Amino acid sequence: MRAPIQLDLHLPNFNYPGVGPEDVFDKLVDIATTAERSGFSSVTVMDHYHQIRVVGPPHNWMFEGNTMLAGIAARTETIALGLLVGGVTYRNPAQHAKITTTLDVISRGRAFHGIGAAWFEGECEAYGYDFPPLKERFERLEDHLRIARAMFTQEDATVAGDHHSVNGALNNPKPLRGDIPIVIGGSGERKTLRMVAQYGDGCNIFGDPARARHLLDVLRGHCDRLGRDPEEITKTSMAVIAIAETEDAVKAKLDAMRSAGIPEERIAGAAAGTPEQILERAHAFREVGIEGLTFSLPDVHDLEAVALAGETLAPVFNPR
């Protein structure tokens, strides 16, 4: 079951000009339904408890991701929904699988299960979660992947893991499709991509097209060793995009990002350009084997920008 994230609008920020707490959910619904009409295949949110430095100040708004996805699911019809991605440090595997199954029922079969090894130590300290060494976090990730799949597909889930186990755990009703796609986030060559090959229906990696080519070669090597067909895995890459009809308008968007306090490293890493320039970048990813693009828009509150991005990139990644 391939992951349905060919063209994903990622929502890492919830502070929008002129939008207060009483209106922000309706704004998110407007963004999601505009994305749905414009050719996006999915909408995702981060799994964080406060804002991360590369996106904005820590005191900016942040919602519990699964709860917000459930609200959006009830107001949309076709787009897939999931976390990009959940963190194993604060997501019990069995409970997380139940939550994603609930989202699947609310959305009538549009949920996917996003998970990764987690990285934000300060967040765990702030909210009272352990932050074990990287080796243990990967062990927890493997436990999580095995338990989640069992919860999605087995009548009584029993899995003995190194740190998390289930013994006759029930997850009824089952997902509407009989299973739920699992997306694993991260670019680690030795462990993360091996787990993608062994357990994943989708991966989300970082870097430019040359880096993506290398990582996909590594993934294919893991698939070969495990006897997995790499075509069963949706291969996606993460980006920040600033798109406008003219180069002057693109420059104005980058200047607005600086005025909003967005870190220079995030601005420098953004793919910025006119539709023609963004298409050139998209085709470069397609040529190395990237099948899906998940990206955030710094001006996602501007529904015309959402529509322009979707209409530009859907023919490349999500043709109808």
Backbone hydrogen bonds, N-H to C=O, Kabsch-Sander energy under -0.5 kcal/mol:
donor,donor_aa,acceptor,acceptor_aa,energy
3,A,201,D,-1.8
5,I,3,A,-1.4
8,D,293,L,-2.6
9,L,42,S,-2.4
10,H,8,D,-0.8
10,H,295,F,-2.8
11,L,44,T,-2.7
16,Y,14,F,-0.8
19,V,16,Y,-2.0
20,G,18,G,-0.6
23,D,20,G,-1.7
24,V,20,G,-1.2
27,K,23,D,-2.0
28,L,24,V,-2.4
29,V,25,F,-2.3
30,D,26,D,-2.2
31,I,27,K,-2.4
32,A,28,L,-2.7
33,T,29,V,-2.8
34,T,30,D,-2.0
35,A,31,I,-2.4
36,E,32,A,-2.3
37,R,33,T,-2.1
38,S,34,T,-1.5
39,G,35,A,-0.5
39,G,36,E,-0.8
40,F,35,A,-2.1
41,S,7,L,-2.7
42,S,7,L,-1.7
43,V,80,A,-2.3
44,T,9,L,-2.1
45,V,82,G,-1.2
46,M,11,L,-0.8
47,D,85,V,-0.5
48,H,46,M,-0.6
51,Q,58,P,-0.9
51,Q,60,N,-0.6
55,V,52,I,-1.8
56,G,52,I,-2.3
60,N,57,P,-1.8
65,G,63,F,-0.5
68,M,64,E,-1.9
69,L,65,G,-2.4
70,A,66,N,-2.1
71,G,67,T,-1.7
72,I,68,M,-2.3
73,A,69,L,-2.8
74,A,70,A,-1.6
75,R,71,G,-0.5
75,R,72,I,-1.2
76,T,72,I,-0.6
76,T,73,A,-0.8
80,A,41,S,-2.7
81,L,110,R,-2.2
82,G,43,V,-1.1
84,L,45,V,-2.5
86,G,114,G,-1.6
88,V,116,G,-1.6
90,Y,87,G,-1.3
96,H,92,N,-3.0
97,A,93,P,-2.3
98,K,94,A,-2.0
99,I,95,Q,-2.4
100,T,96,H,-2.6
101,T,97,A,-2.2
102,T,98,K,-2.3
103,L,99,I,-2.3
104,D,100,T,-2.1
105,V,101,T,-2.1
106,I,102,T,-2.5
107,S,103,L,-2.3
108,R,105,V,-1.0
109,G,104,D,-3.5
112,F,81,L,-2.0
113,H,181,P,-3.1
114,G,112,F,-0.7
115,I,183,V,-2.3
116,G,86,G,-2.0
121,E,119,W,-1.4
124,C,120,F,-1.5
125,E,121,E,-2.2
126,A,122,G,-2.0
127,Y,123,E,-1.7
128,G,124,C,-0.7
128,G,125,E,-0.6
129,Y,124,C,-2.5
137,R,133,P,-2.2
138,F,134,L,-2.2
139,E,135,K,-1.7
140,R,136,E,-2.7
141,L,137,R,-2.1
142,E,138,F,-2.3
143,D,139,E,-2.3
144,H,140,R,-2.7
145,L,141,L,-2.5
146,R,142,E,-2.1
147,I,143,D,-2.6
148,A,144,H,-3.0
149,R,145,L,-1.9
150,A,146,R,-1.8
151,M,147,I,-2.8
152,F,148,A,-2.1
153,T,149,R,-1.7
154,Q,150,A,-2.9
157,A,169,A,-2.9
158,T,156,D,-0.5
159,V,166,V,-1.9
161,G,159,V,-0.7
166,V,159,V,-2.3
168,G,157,A,-0.7
169,A,157,A,-2.6
178,G,175,P,-1.8
183,V,113,H,-2.8
184,I,202,G,-2.4
185,G,115,I,-1.7
185,G,183,V,-0.5
186,G,204,N,-2.5
193,L,188,G,-2.5
195,M,191,K,-2.4
196,V,192,T,-2.1
197,A,193,L,-2.1
198,Q,194,R,-1.8
199,Y,195,M,-3.3
200,G,195,M,-0.9
200,G,196,V,-1.4
201,D,182,I,-3.1
202,G,182,I,-1.2
203,C,234,T,-2.4
204,N,184,I,-1.6
205,I,236,T,-2.3
212,A,208,D,-2.7
213,R,209,P,-2.5
214,H,210,A,-1.8
215,L,211,R,-2.6
216,L,212,A,-2.5
217,D,213,R,-1.8
218,V,214,H,-2.1
219,L,215,L,-2.5
220,R,216,L,-2.4
221,G,217,D,-1.9
222,H,218,V,-2.0
223,C,219,L,-2.5
224,D,220,R,-2.5
225,R,221,G,-1.9
226,L,222,H,-1.8
227,G,223,C,-1.0
227,G,224,D,-0.6
228,R,223,C,-2.5
232,E,229,D,-2.1
233,I,230,P,-1.7
234,T,201,D,-2.4
235,K,233,I,-0.6
236,T,203,C,-2.0
236,T,234,T,-0.7
237,S,292,G,-1.7
238,M,205,I,-2.1
239,A,294,T,-1.8
241,I,296,S,-2.6
242,A,271,A,-2.3
243,I,241,I,-0.5
244,A,273,G,-1.3
250,V,246,T,-1.8
251,K,247,E,-2.4
252,A,248,D,-2.0
253,K,249,A,-1.7
254,L,250,V,-2.1
255,D,251,K,-2.4
256,A,252,A,-2.1
257,M,253,K,-1.8
258,R,254,L,-1.8
259,S,255,D,-2.3
260,A,256,A,-1.6
261,G,258,R,-1.6
262,I,257,M,-2.2
266,R,263,P,-0.8
267,I,263,P,-1.7
268,A,264,E,-3.1
269,G,265,E,-1.4
270,A,267,I,-1.3
271,A,240,V,-3.3
272,A,270,A,-0.8
273,G,242,A,-2.4
278,I,274,T,-2.8
279,L,275,P,-2.5
280,E,276,E,-1.7
281,R,277,Q,-1.6
282,A,278,I,-2.4
283,H,279,L,-2.7
284,A,280,E,-1.5
285,F,281,R,-1.5
286,R,282,A,-2.3
287,E,283,H,-2.4
288,V,284,A,-0.8
288,V,285,F,-0.7
289,G,286,R,-1.3
290,I,285,F,-2.2
291,E,235,K,-2.7
292,G,235,K,-1.6
293,L,6,Q,-2.4
294,T,237,S,-2.7
295,F,8,D,-2.4
295,F,293,L,-0.5
296,S,239,A,-1.7
300,V,297,L,-1.4
302,D,299,D,-2.4
303,L,301,H,-0.9
305,A,302,D,-0.8
306,V,302,D,-1.7
307,A,303,L,-2.4
308,L,304,E,-2.4
309,A,305,A,-2.4
310,G,306,V,-2.4
311,E,307,A,-2.8
312,T,308,L,-1.9
313,L,309,A,-2.3
314,A,310,G,-2.6
316,V,313,L,-1.2
317,F,313,L,-2.2
318,N,314,A,-2.4
